[in-house]
């Protein structure tokens, strides 16, 4: 089935009226998508940490079990960190959701096809690793049910959201890692 969803629209829908949702944005396009949806002190965009979004989200979820945590990352980054899915599956943090924005491309290095373009099913991998809920999202009606999952049901959850392979204007978050860390910590009570 070909993708029809636009990445920025999906991310905007997931972050709309987010309340206290903590967000870890993966390297590159997903960080730009989260910033385009509205830069927030409760979003921690990763700069230069390819493959680490899911593990950063896991650490945050374990440290702050009273808060919902959403990881928004890309298929290239998730493929680099597949072992993190096994660790999350073993730890089973009830407050964590991992959403992979899957355009089947390495967007930061020239739009080469990723393994998901050749049949690798990330949702099936997450399910096999022990995620309670794991799905592939292909249409806008499924995005609404994913929002409910993120905010209302115990996890861990995983969703691969199939989106068009499109080049979009950059909407960069602040580039100062110390500033991003400090503002995120200040935004967390007791941080």
ZIQUI-V586997 format. One record per residue. N is the residue number from 1. RES is the residue in three letters. SS is DSSP state (alpha for helix, beta for strand, coil for the rest). OMEGA is omega in radians with two decimals (NA if undefined). NEAR is the number of other C-alpha atoms within 10 Angstrom. Layout:
# ZIQUI-V586997
N&RES&SS&OMEGA&NEAR + N&RES&SS&OMEGA&NEAR
This chain:
# ZIQUI-V586997
1&UNK&coil&-3.14&5 + 2&UNK&coil&-3.13&8 + 3&UNK&coil&3.07&16 + 4&UNK&coil&-3.09&13 + 5&UNK&beta&3.06&19 + 6&UNK&coil&-3.03&18 + 7&UNK&alpha&-3.08&22 + 8&UNK&alpha&3.10&20 + 9&UNK&alpha&3.12&15 + 10&UNK&alpha&-3.11&20 + 11&UNK&alpha&3.10&21 + 12&UNK&alpha&3.13&16 + 13&UNK&alpha&-3.14&17 + 14&UNK&alpha&-3.07&22 + 15&UNK&alpha&3.14&17 + 16&UNK&coil&-3.12&11 + 17&UNK&coil&-3.02&9 + 18&UNK&coil&-3.11&15 + 19&UNK&coil&-3.10&10 + 20&UNK&coil&-3.13&13 + 21&UNK&coil&3.07&16 + 22&UNK&beta&-3.06&26 + 23&UNK&beta&2.96&28 + 24&UNK&beta&-3.12&27 + 25&UNK&beta&-3.13&28 + 26&UNK&coil&-3.12&32 + 27&UNK&coil&2.99&23 + 28&UNK&coil&-2.95&21 + 29&UNK&alpha&-3.12&25 + 30&UNK&alpha&3.05&23 + 31&UNK&alpha&3.12&27 + 32&UNK&alpha&3.12&22 + 33&UNK&alpha&3.13&28 + 34&UNK&alpha&3.11&27 + 35&UNK&alpha&3.12&22 + 36&UNK&alpha&3.12&18 + 37&UNK&coil&3.13&19 + 38&UNK&coil&-3.14&15 + 39&UNK&coil&-3.09&18 + 40&UNK&coil&3.05&15 + 41&UNK&coil&-3.13&17 + 42&UNK&coil&3.04&21 + 43&UNK&beta&3.10&25 + 44&UNK&beta&3.12&26 + 45&UNK&beta&3.13&31 + 46&UNK&coil&3.03&24 + 47&UNK&coil&3.03&17 + 48&UNK&coil&-3.13&11 + 49&UNK&coil&-3.09&13 + 50&UNK&coil&3.11&16 + 51&UNK&coil&-3.01&23 + 52&UNK&coil&-3.06&20 + 53&UNK&alpha&-3.10&27 + 54&UNK&alpha&3.14&30 + 55&UNK&alpha&3.06&18 + 56&UNK&alpha&3.09&18 + 57&UNK&alpha&3.10&25 + 58&UNK&alpha&3.13&28 + 59&UNK&alpha&3.12&14 + 60&UNK&alpha&3.14&21 + 61&UNK&alpha&3.13&23 + 62&UNK&alpha&-3.14&17 + 63&UNK&alpha&-3.07&10 + 64&UNK&coil&-3.05&15 + 65&UNK&coil&3.13&13 + 66&UNK&coil&-3.09&10 + 67&UNK&coil&3.01&18 + 68&UNK&coil&-3.12&24 + 69&UNK&beta&3.10&30 + 70&UNK&beta&2.99&29 + 71&UNK&beta&3.04&26 + 72&UNK&beta&-3.08&28 + 73&UNK&beta&-3.13&30 + 74&UNK&beta&-3.11&28 + 75&UNK&alpha&3.11&26 + 76&UNK&alpha&3.13&25 + 77&UNK&alpha&-3.13&20 + 78&UNK&alpha&3.09&25 + 79&UNK&alpha&3.12&16 + 80&UNK&alpha&-3.08&12 + 81&UNK&coil&-3.08&17 + 82&UNK&alpha&3.13&16 + 83&UNK&alpha&3.12&15 + 84&UNK&alpha&3.12&21 + 85&UNK&alpha&3.10&24 + 86&UNK&alpha&3.13&18 + 87&UNK&alpha&3.10&15 + 88&UNK&alpha&3.12&23 + 89&UNK&alpha&3.11&20 + 90&UNK&alpha&-3.11&12 + 91&UNK&alpha&3.11&14 + 92&UNK&coil&3.09&20 + 93&UNK&coil&-3.06&22 + 94&UNK&coil&-3.04&20 + 95&UNK&coil&-3.03&25 + 96&UNK&beta&2.99&31 + 97&UNK&beta&3.06&31 + 98&UNK&beta&3.09&29 + 99&UNK&beta&3.10&29 + 100&UNK&beta&3.05&27 + 101&UNK&beta&-2.93&28 + 102&UNK&beta&3.05&27 + 103&UNK&coil&3.12&26 + 104&UNK&coil&-3.09&24 + 105&UNK&beta&2.93&21 + 106&UNK&beta&-3.01&19 + 107&UNK&coil&-3.06&19 + 108&UNK&coil&-3.05&11 + 109&UNK&coil&3.05&7 + 110&UNK&coil&3.07&8 + 111&UNK&coil&3.02&14 + 112&UNK&beta&3.14&13 + 113&UNK&beta&3.01&15 + 114&UNK&coil&3.13&18 + 115&UNK&alpha&3.12&16 + 116&UNK&alpha&3.06&17 + 117&UNK&alpha&-3.12&14 + 118&UNK&alpha&3.00&9 + 119&UNK&coil&3.10&9 + 120&UNK&coil&-3.06&13 + 121&UNK&coil&-3.09&14 + 122&UNK&alpha&3.12&24 + 123&UNK&alpha&3.10&22 + 124&UNK&alpha&3.10&16 + 125&UNK&alpha&3.14&16 + 126&UNK&alpha&3.12&26 + 127&UNK&alpha&3.13&18 + 128&UNK&alpha&3.13&14 + 129&UNK&coil&3.06&18 + 130&UNK&coil&3.05&19 + 131&UNK&coil&-3.13&26 + 132&UNK&coil&-3.12&16 + 133&UNK&beta&-3.14&17 + 134&UNK&beta&-3.07&23 + 135&UNK&beta&3.00&19 + 136&UNK&beta&-3.11&18 + 137&UNK&beta&-3.11&23 + 138&UNK&coil&3.12&17 + 139&UNK&coil&-3.01&16 + 140&UNK&alpha&3.12&16 + 141&UNK&alpha&3.11&9 + 142&UNK&alpha&3.12&13 + 143&UNK&alpha&3.11&20 + 144&UNK&alpha&3.12&13 + 145&UNK&alpha&3.06&11 + 146&UNK&alpha&3.08&22 + 147&UNK&alpha&3.12&15 + 148&UNK&alpha&3.13&11 + 149&UNK&alpha&-3.12&17 + 150&UNK&alpha&-2.99&24 + 151&UNK&alpha&-2.93&21 + 152&UNK&alpha&-3.01&11 + 153&UNK&coil&3.11&14 + 154&UNK&coil&-3.10&17 + 155&UNK&coil&0.17&22 + 156&UNK&coil&3.13&26 + 157&UNK&beta&3.07&29 + 158&UNK&beta&3.02&29 + 159&UNK&beta&2.96&23 + 160&UNK&beta&-3.11&24 + 161&UNK&beta&-3.12&29 + 162&UNK&beta&-3.11&25 + 163&UNK&beta&3.07&23 + 164&UNK&coil&3.05&17 + 165&UNK&coil&-3.08&19 + 166&UNK&coil&3.06&12 + 167&UNK&coil&-3.08&9 + 168&UNK&coil&3.09&11 + 169&UNK&coil&3.12&10 + 170&UNK&coil&2.98&13 + 171&UNK&coil&-2.95&16 + 172&UNK&coil&2.96&16 + 173&UNK&coil&3.05&21 + 174&UNK&coil&-3.05&12 + 175&UNK&coil&-3.10&11 + 176&UNK&coil&-3.09&9 + 177&UNK&alpha&3.13&14 + 178&UNK&alpha&3.09&9 + 179&UNK&alpha&-3.13&11 + 180&UNK&alpha&3.12&20 + 181&UNK&alpha&-3.10&15 + 182&UNK&alpha&-3.12&12 + 183&UNK&alpha&3.10&17 + 184&UNK&alpha&3.11&19 + 185&UNK&alpha&3.12&15 + 186&UNK&alpha&-3.12&13 + 187&UNK&alpha&3.13&15 + 188&UNK&coil&3.05&14 + 189&UNK&coil&-3.13&6 + 190&UNK&coil&-3.09&6 + 191&UNK&coil&NA&10
